[in-house]
Amino acid sequence: MSNYFTPFKEDVSELSLPEKFTFPFYYTPNPISIIATKELQEYLSNQPNWGEKFGLITDDDDAIGKMFGVLVVQNQNGELGYISAVSGKLFDSNEHEKFIPPVFDMNAVNSFFNVGIKKVNELITEINQLEGQIEYLNNLNQLKELKAAMNTDIAAAKTRSIAAKKERDAIRSEAKFTIFGEEFTALCTKLKQESANKKFYITHLTEHWNEKIAVLNEKITPIADKIAALKNERQALSASLQQQLFEEYNFLNAKGETKSLISIFEATAVQRPPAAAGECAAPKLLHYAYKHNLKPIAIAEFWWGKSPKSEIRKHKNYYPACQGKCKPILGHMLQGLEVDDNPMLKNPSDDIVITTLFEDEHMAVINKPAELLSVPGVNIKDSVAQRMKDKYPKATGPLTVHRLDMQTSGIMLIAKSLPIHKILQKQFMDRTIKKRYIALLDGEVKEDKGKIDLPLRPDLDDRPRQLVCYEHGKHALTNYKVIDRKEGKTRIYFYPVTGRTHQLRVHSAHQLGLNLAIVGDDMYGKPANRLHLHAQFIQFTHPVTNKKMKIEVDPDF
């Protein structure tokens, strides 16, 4: 146990300890957490070959970074130090002298999980052997070819039958006017018999092919049934292992209460824990501290190494705990601790004033300040929409035609009636509206202009973050032009062709985009006094006068 408690190398005796524990979902690291982080990062830097494994030395496709965490604690002797953890396994192992173990080690020798996985793998091997038998594969291919030949043969017979029917119908129609009495009756009987013969032929042909297929199926079915049974067994065993694994993950809180993953997630919308829930650094750290009577003081999590391909993670940047996996778990684990207030519940825009750039009886154009919501949120109702509703109480319709992120400032269109709203919104949908954003990036962009074409989708485990995803993402296109480069920063114009959530922020920060976060982007980059992103210019057609309108307003950065 004592191996994981690390005393500070640096003298921290003069530092004031935080009165409350870190709110883990949105925070600026406490100074004492920053010192612990630097000491852990120094340790990571000094490990042989770790630079290569984390993709910090060579651009190896297989290398990837990891999320690490430090928890500043006070031991039973009153000494300050910290414990460290890594999210998930480190180099396929849970055993490291520096990092605390998982809440439950599924990889322990002879654990139920390893025994179960061994059985699952044996079933997979048996399934693969059966599916790979040459005779079985040949029979499957022969069956496929036989069915194709059957379909072709029967389709051809049906085509001929249809043609023959048309010919009989023509003969019958013509005979009505040329032959009569018994001769006409005999002709109709003959044609009817021909029709019956065609139907009988198709029935007989189908039976002939089905007999051939049945013979082949007699060879295939026993093996196919066995494969299906083995797959069902494998699926049931995997589900049972997952259920048992979730039940083994039991988390303490500051009150000494224990809850399993199953019971924690029962009260959530998903009801079942997502994969790898409980493996993140923050739950590991708190559970270990409670278990070993260490008092939690402050926490910080940071990314170390190469960024993943889909999400944005920057080397050494701090990140909050995720919403999907960690929020329900930490909601239980933080009970009994005095925790900082959730800053997301505070309205930062009480003293913010909206300025009007244009207004007539039909619509208005405003300059939205940073840190003001476009529409009411779950916890904060103050927003552009609410203020416009208060300002124009007789207006009808949604008022706000489009949205800007809370942290983004700039031009927004306001409609004073539903018909005006529909006309303006159609211009957005038809992409006839021209928009230009200005931003300040944390670094220097090499190219003077270009485009970024990266599809985006929500991060289901950590909303509202967005991921780059070529499989399920929506098309997102941004054109850009550099204004100037000064003191290691780039001032840039963005011309979004599409309007996806966080499009400009992700296209800026992602490694396949500009690989430079917007200054002040606390989600994809680093915090600052504000997000340096501003909707500077818009061109649209006035919904009543049909006049081309051009509105421009400069940012305060």
C-alpha positions in Angstrom: 0.0 0.0 0.0 2.7 2.5 1.0 4.5 2.0 -2.3 1.8 4.0 -4.1 2.0 7.0 -1.7 4.5 9.5 -3.2 5.8 12.3 -0.9 6.3 15.6 -2.8 9.9 16.3 -3.9 9.1 20.0 -4.0 8.5 21.9 -0.7 4.7 22.4 -0.6 4.5 23.5 3.1 3.8 27.1 2.2 0.9 26.3 -0.2 -2.6 26.8 1.1 -4.6 23.6 0.7 -8.0 23.9 -1.0 -11.0 24.2 1.3 -13.0 21.8 -0.9 -12.3 18.9 -3.2 -12.0 19.5 -6.9 -15.2 19.4 -8.9 -13.9 16.8 -11.4 -16.1 17.6 -14.4 -15.0 21.2 -15.0 -12.0 22.6 -13.1 -8.8 24.6 -13.2 -6.1 22.4 -11.4 -5.2 23.5 -7.9 -1.5 24.6 -7.6 -0.8 21.6 -5.4 -2.3 19.3 -8.1 -0.1 21.0 -10.7 3.0 20.2 -8.7 2.0 16.6 -8.4 1.3 16.5 -12.1 4.7 17.9 -13.0 6.5 15.3 -10.8 4.5 12.5 -12.3 5.3 13.8 -15.8 9.0 13.9 -14.9 8.7 10.3 -13.9 7.0 9.4 -17.2 9.7 11.3 -19.2 12.5 9.3 -17.5 11.2 5.8 -18.3 13.3 4.0 -20.9 11.5 3.4 -24.3 8.2 5.0 -23.0 8.7 7.9 -25.3 8.4 5.6 -28.3 5.5 3.6 -26.9 3.5 6.9 -26.4 4.4 8.2 -29.8 6.5 11.1 -28.5 9.6 10.2 -30.4 8.5 8.6 -33.7 5.2 8.8 -35.5 4.3 5.1 -35.0 0.8 4.3 -36.1 0.5 1.8 -33.2 1.6 4.2 -30.5 -1.1 6.1 -28.6 -1.3 8.2 -25.5 -3.0 7.6 -22.2 -4.9 9.5 -19.6 -3.2 9.7 -16.2 -4.4 11.1 -13.0 -2.9 12.4 -9.7 -4.8 12.6 -6.4 -3.2 14.7 -3.7 -3.8 13.1 -0.4 -3.0 13.3 3.3 -2.0 10.1 5.0 -2.8 9.1 8.6 0.4 10.8 9.8 -0.7 14.1 8.4 1.9 13.9 5.6 1.0 15.3 2.1 1.7 13.4 -1.0 -0.1 12.0 -4.0 -1.1 8.7 -5.6 -1.1 8.1 -9.4 -3.2 6.1 -11.8 -3.6 5.4 -15.5 -6.9 4.9 -17.3 -7.2 1.3 -18.4 -4.1 -0.9 -18.6 -0.6 0.3 -19.2 1.2 -1.8 -21.8 -1.4 -4.6 -21.3 -0.7 -4.9 -17.6 -2.3 -3.7 -14.4 0.8 -4.2 -12.3 3.1 -1.1 -12.1 5.1 0.1 -9.1 4.0 3.7 -9.6 0.3 3.3 -10.5 -2.4 2.0 -8.2 -4.2 -1.2 -9.2 -7.7 -1.3 -10.6 -10.7 -1.6 -8.4 -11.0 -5.2 -9.6 -8.2 -6.9 -11.5 -9.9 -9.0 -14.1 -6.5 -10.1 -15.4 -5.4 -11.7 -12.1 -4.2 -15.3 -12.5 -7.0 -17.8 -12.1 -9.6 -15.0 -11.8 -13.1 -16.0 -12.8 -12.8 -13.6 -15.7 -9.6 -15.2 -17.1 -11.1 -18.7 -16.6 -14.2 -17.6 -18.4 -12.3 -15.8 -21.2 -10.3 -19.0 -21.7 -13.5 -20.9 -22.2 -14.8 -18.2 -24.6 -11.6 -18.4 -26.6 -11.9 -22.2 -26.8 -15.4 -21.8 -28.1 -14.2 -19.3 -30.7 -11.5 -21.7 -31.8 -13.9 -24.5 -32.1 -16.3 -22.3 -34.1 -13.5 -21.2 -36.4 -12.4 -24.8 -37.0 -15.9 -25.9 -37.9 -16.5 -22.8 -40.2 -13.1 -23.4 -41.8 -13.5 -27.0 -42.8 -12.8 -27.4 -46.5 -15.7 -29.8 -47.1 -18.1 -27.5 -45.2 -16.9 -24.4 -47.2 -17.2 -26.3 -50.5 -20.7 -27.4 -49.6 -21.7 -23.8 -48.7 -20.3 -22.5 -52.0 -22.0 -25.3 -53.9 -25.3 -24.4 -52.1 -24.9 -20.8 -53.1 -24.2 -21.7 -56.7 -27.1 -24.2 -56.7 -29.5 -21.6 -55.4 -28.3 -19.1 -58.0 -28.8 -21.6 -60.8 -32.2 -22.5 -59.4 -33.3 -18.9 -59.4 -32.0 -18.3 -62.9 -33.7 -21.5 -64.2 -37.1 -20.8 -62.6 -37.0 -17.1 -63.6 -36.4 -18.1 -67.2 -39.3 -20.7 -67.1 -41.6 -18.0 -65.6 -40.5 -15.6 -68.4 -41.3 -18.2 -71.0 -44.6 -18.9 -69.3 -45.6 -15.2 -69.3 -44.8 -15.0 -73.0 -46.8 -18.1 -73.8 -49.8 -16.7 -71.8 -49.7 -13.5 -73.9 -49.6 -15.7 -77.0 -52.6 -17.8 -75.8 -54.5 -14.7 -74.9 -53.9 -13.3 -78.4 -55.0 -16.5 -80.1 -58.2 -16.7 -77.9 -59.1 -13.0 -78.6 -58.7 -13.5 -82.4 -60.6 -16.9 -82.4 -63.7 -15.1 -80.9 -64.3 -13.6 -84.3 -63.1 -16.5 -86.6 -64.3 -19.8 -85.1 -67.5 -20.7 -83.2 -69.3 -23.5 -81.4 -67.5 -26.7 -80.6 -64.4 -25.7 -82.5 -64.0 -22.6 -80.3 -64.7 -24.7 -77.1 -62.0 -27.2 -78.2 -59.5 -24.4 -78.8 -60.2 -22.9 -75.3 -59.8 -26.4 -73.7 -56.5 -26.8 -75.5 -55.2 -23.4 -74.4 -56.3 -24.1 -70.8 -54.4 -27.4 -70.8 -51.3 -25.6 -72.2 -51.6 -23.1 -69.3 -51.9 -26.0 -66.8 -48.9 -27.7 -68.3 -46.8 -24.6 -67.9 -47.8 -24.3 -64.2 -47.1 -28.0 -63.7 -43.7 -27.6 -65.3 -42.7 -24.7 -63.1 -43.9 -26.6 -60.0 -42.0 -29.7 -61.1 -38.9 -27.7 -61.9 -39.0 -26.1 -58.4 -39.4 -29.5 -56.7 -36.5 -30.8 -58.8 -34.2 -28.0 -57.6 -35.4 -28.2 -54.0 -34.5 -31.9 -54.0 -31.0 -31.1 -55.0 -30.8 -28.4 -52.3 -32.2 -30.8 -49.7 -29.5 -33.3 -50.4 -26.8 -30.7 -49.9 -28.5 -29.3 -46.8 -28.3 -32.7 -45.2 -24.6 -32.4 -45.3 -24.5 -28.7 -44.2 -27.2 -28.6 -41.5 -25.5 -30.8 -38.8 -22.4 -28.6 -38.8 -24.4 -25.3 -39.2 -26.5 -26.3 -36.2 -23.5 -27.1 -34.1 -21.9 -23.8 -35.1 -25.1 -21.9 -34.1 -25.2 -23.8 -30.8 -21.6 -22.9 -30.0 -22.2 -19.3 -30.9 -25.2 -19.1 -28.6 -23.1 -20.7 -25.8 -20.3 -18.2 -26.4 -22.7 -15.3 -26.4 -24.4 -16.5 -23.1 -21.0 -17.0 -21.5 -19.8 -13.6 -22.6 -22.9 -11.9 -21.2 -22.6 -13.8 -17.9 -18.9 -12.8 -17.6 -19.8 -9.2 -18.3 -22.5 -9.2 -15.7 -20.3 -10.9 -13.1 -17.5 -8.4 -13.9 -19.8 -5.5 -13.3 -20.9 -6.9 -10.0 -17.2 -7.3 -8.9 -16.6 -3.6 -9.5 -17.6 -2.1 -6.1 -16.8 1.5 -5.4 -16.4 3.2 -2.0 -17.4 6.7 -1.2 -16.3 9.1 1.5 -19.1 7.9 3.8 -17.7 4.3 3.6 -20.7 3.1 1.5 -20.1 0.6 -1.3 -22.0 0.4 -4.6 -21.5 -1.9 -7.6 -21.3 -0.7 -11.2 -24.7 -2.4 -11.8 -26.5 -0.5 -9.0 -24.8 2.8 -9.9 -25.9 2.6 -13.6 -29.4 1.3 -12.8 -30.6 4.8 -12.1 -29.2 6.2 -15.4 -30.8 6.4 -18.8 -28.6 3.7 -20.2 -29.2 1.4 -17.1 -26.2 -0.8 -17.9 -22.6 0.2 -17.5 -20.8 1.0 -20.7 -17.6 -1.0 -21.6 -14.6 -0.1 -19.5 -16.6 1.8 -16.9 -14.7 2.1 -13.7 -11.3 1.8 -15.5 -10.7 5.6 -15.6 -8.1 7.2 -13.4 -10.4 9.3 -11.2 -12.6 6.4 -9.8 -9.4 4.3 -9.3 -7.7 7.0 -7.3 -10.7 7.8 -5.0 -11.5 4.2 -4.3 -7.9 3.5 -3.4 -7.7 6.6 -1.1 -10.9 5.6 0.7 -9.8 2.0 1.1 -6.5 3.0 2.6 -7.6 5.9 4.8 -6.0 8.6 2.7 -7.7 11.9 2.7 -8.5 13.3 -0.8 -7.3 16.9 -1.2 -7.4 17.6 -5.0 -7.3 15.8 -8.2 -6.1 16.4 -11.8 -6.1 14.3 -15.0 -3.9 14.9 -18.0 -3.2 13.3 -21.4 0.3 11.9 -22.1 1.5 11.0 -25.6 0.1 10.9 -29.1 -3.5 11.9 -29.6 -6.1 9.2 -30.7 -7.3 9.4 -34.3 -10.9 10.3 -33.5 -11.0 12.5 -30.4 -8.8 15.5 -29.5 -6.3 14.9 -26.7 -3.2 17.1 -26.5 0.0 16.0 -24.8 0.2 17.3 -21.2 -3.2 19.1 -21.4 -5.6 18.7 -18.4 -9.0 17.1 -19.0 -12.1 16.7 -16.8 -13.7 13.4 -16.0 -15.9 12.0 -18.8 -19.7 12.4 -18.6 -20.7 8.9 -19.8 -18.6 6.5 -17.8 -17.3 8.6 -14.8 -20.1 10.9 -13.9 -22.5 8.3 -12.5 -19.6 6.5 -10.7 -18.2 9.8 -9.2 -21.6 10.9 -8.3 -21.6 8.1 -5.8 -18.0 8.3 -4.8 -18.0 12.0 -4.0 -20.8 11.7 -1.5 -19.4 12.6 1.9 -16.7 15.0 0.5 -17.0 18.7 0.4 -16.7 19.4 -3.3 -16.3 22.7 -5.2 -19.5 24.1 -6.6 -20.4 23.1 -10.2 -19.4 26.2 -12.2 -21.7 25.1 -15.0 -24.6 25.9 -12.7 -23.6 29.5 -12.3 -24.8 32.1 -14.8 -21.7 34.0 -16.1 -23.8 36.4 -18.1 -25.7 38.3 -15.5 -23.9 41.6 -16.3 -23.6 41.0 -20.0 -25.4 43.3 -22.4 -26.5 42.4 -25.9 -25.9 45.1 -28.5 -28.2 45.5 -31.5 -26.5 45.9 -34.9 -29.6 46.3 -37.1 -33.4 46.3 -36.4 -36.6 46.9 -38.2 -40.2 45.7 -37.7 -39.5 42.3 -39.1 -36.1 41.2 -37.6 -33.0 42.2 -35.7 -29.3 41.4 -35.9 -27.5 41.3 -32.6 -23.9 40.9 -31.3 -24.0 38.0 -28.9 -21.4 38.4 -26.1 -19.3 35.4 -25.1 -20.5 33.2 -22.2 -24.2 33.8 -23.0 -26.3 30.8 -24.2 -28.2 31.1 -27.5 -31.2 29.2 -26.1 -32.1 28.2 -22.5 -30.0 25.4 -21.0 -31.0 22.7 -18.5 -29.7 24.6 -15.5 -29.3 28.2 -16.9 -32.3 29.9 -18.5 -30.7 33.2 -19.2 -30.0 33.2 -23.0 -30.4 35.2 -26.2 -33.7 33.5 -26.8 -35.1 34.4 -23.4 -33.8 38.0 -23.6 -35.3 38.5 -27.0 -38.6 37.1 -25.8 -38.5 39.7 -22.9 -37.6 42.5 -25.3 -40.2 41.6 -28.0 -43.1 40.2 -26.0 -45.5 40.5 -29.1 -43.1 38.5 -31.4 -44.2 35.1 -32.6 -42.1 32.1 -33.5 -38.8 30.8 -32.1 -37.0 34.3 -32.5 -33.5 32.8 -32.7 -32.9 31.6 -36.3 -29.5 29.9 -35.6 -27.2 29.4 -32.7 -23.7 30.1 -31.5 -21.8 28.1 -28.8 -22.1 29.7 -25.4 -18.4 30.7 -25.4 -18.5 32.1 -29.0 -19.4 35.7 -29.5 -20.7 37.4 -32.6 -23.6 38.0 -35.0 -27.0 36.3 -34.6 -30.2 36.8 -36.6 -33.5 37.3 -34.7 -36.9 36.9 -36.4 -39.9 38.7 -35.0 -42.5 36.5 -36.5 -42.8 32.8 -37.6 -43.0 33.6 -41.3 -39.8 35.7 -41.1 -38.2 32.9 -39.1 -39.0 30.3 -41.8 -37.7 32.5 -44.6 -34.4 33.2 -42.8 -34.0 29.6 -41.7 -34.5 28.4 -45.3 -31.6 30.6 -46.4 -29.4 28.8 -43.8 -30.7 25.4 -45.1 -30.1 26.4 -48.7 -26.6 27.7 -47.7 -27.2 31.0 -49.4 -26.1 32.9 -46.3 -22.4 33.8 -46.2 -20.7 33.7 -42.8 -17.2 34.5 -41.6 -15.7 33.9 -38.2 -12.5 35.2 -36.8 -10.3 33.3 -34.4 -7.0 33.3 -32.6 -5.2 30.0 -32.7 -2.6 28.7 -30.2 0.3 28.3 -32.7 1.2 29.1 -36.2 -0.7 27.7 -39.2 1.7 26.8 -42.0 -0.6 27.3 -45.0 -2.0 30.7 -45.9 -5.4 29.2 -46.9 -7.1 25.9 -47.4 -10.0 23.7 -46.4 -10.7 21.2 -43.6 -13.0 18.3 -44.5 -13.5 16.1 -41.4 -16.8 14.4 -40.6 -18.1 14.8 -37.0 -20.3 13.0 -34.6 -21.0 13.4 -30.8 -18.8 11.5 -28.4 -21.5 9.3 -26.8 -19.4 8.8 -23.7 -18.6 12.4 -23.2 -21.2 14.8 -24.6 -21.1 17.6 -25.8 -17.6 16.7 -27.1 -17.4 15.8 -30.8 -15.3 13.2 -32.5 -14.0 12.9 -36.0 -15.6 9.7 -37.4 -15.5 8.6 -41.1 -18.0 5.8 -40.4 -20.9 7.5 -38.7 -19.9 11.2 -38.8 -21.8 13.9 -40.7 -20.1 15.8 -43.4 -18.4 19.0 -42.1 -16.4 21.4 -44.3 -14.6 24.6 -43.3 -12.5 27.0 -45.5 -9.9 29.2 -43.9 -7.6 32.1 -44.6 -4.8 33.3 -42.4 -4.9 37.0 -41.5 -1.5 37.2 -39.7 0.9 35.4 -37.4 2.3 37.1 -34.3 4.1 35.9 -31.2 3.4 32.2 -31.9 -0.3 32.8 -32.5 -2.4 32.8 -35.7 -5.3 35.2 -36.4 -7.5 33.5 -39.0 -10.7 33.7 -40.9 -13.0 30.7 -40.9 -15.7 30.2 -43.6 -17.9 27.3 -42.5 -19.7 25.6 -45.3 -21.7 23.3 -43.0 -22.8 24.1 -39.4 -22.0 21.1 -37.2 -21.7 21.4 -33.4 -18.2 22.6 -32.4 -17.2 22.4 -36.1 -14.7 25.2 -36.0 -13.2 24.2 -32.6 -12.7 20.6 -33.7 -11.5 21.4 -37.2 -8.9 23.7 -35.6 -7.7 21.4 -32.8 -7.8 18.0 -34.4 -4.5 16.5 -35.7 -6.0 16.0 -39.1 -7.2 19.6 -39.2 -5.0 22.5 -38.3 -3.8 20.7 -35.2 -4.0 24.0 -33.2 -6.7 24.7 -30.7 -8.4 28.1 -30.6 -7.1 30.2 -27.7 -9.3 29.7 -24.7 -10.9 26.5 -25.9 -11.2 24.7 -22.5 -12.7 21.6 -24.2 -10.3 20.9 -27.0 -7.3 23.1 -25.9 -6.4 25.2 -22.8 -8.5 27.7 -20.8 -7.9 31.4 -21.1 -9.9 34.5 -20.3 -12.4 33.6 -23.1 -12.8 31.5 -26.2 -11.2 33.5 -29.0 -13.8 32.7 -31.6 -16.2 35.4 -33.0 -18.9 35.4 -35.7 -17.6 38.6 -37.4 -19.6 38.9 -40.7 -22.8 37.7 -42.2 -24.5 38.3 -45.6 -28.1 37.4 -46.1 -31.2 38.5 -48.1 -33.7 40.5 -46.1 -36.9 38.4 -45.9 -39.3 41.3 -46.9 -37.3 43.8 -48.9 -35.1 41.2 -50.7 -32.2 43.5 -50.2 -28.7 42.0 -49.7 -27.7 42.7 -46.1 -24.1 42.7 -45.0 -23.4 43.0 -41.3 -19.9 43.1 -39.7 -18.7 43.5 -36.1 -15.2 43.1 -34.8 -14.3 41.0 -31.7 -12.9 42.3 -28.4 -9.7 40.2 -28.9 
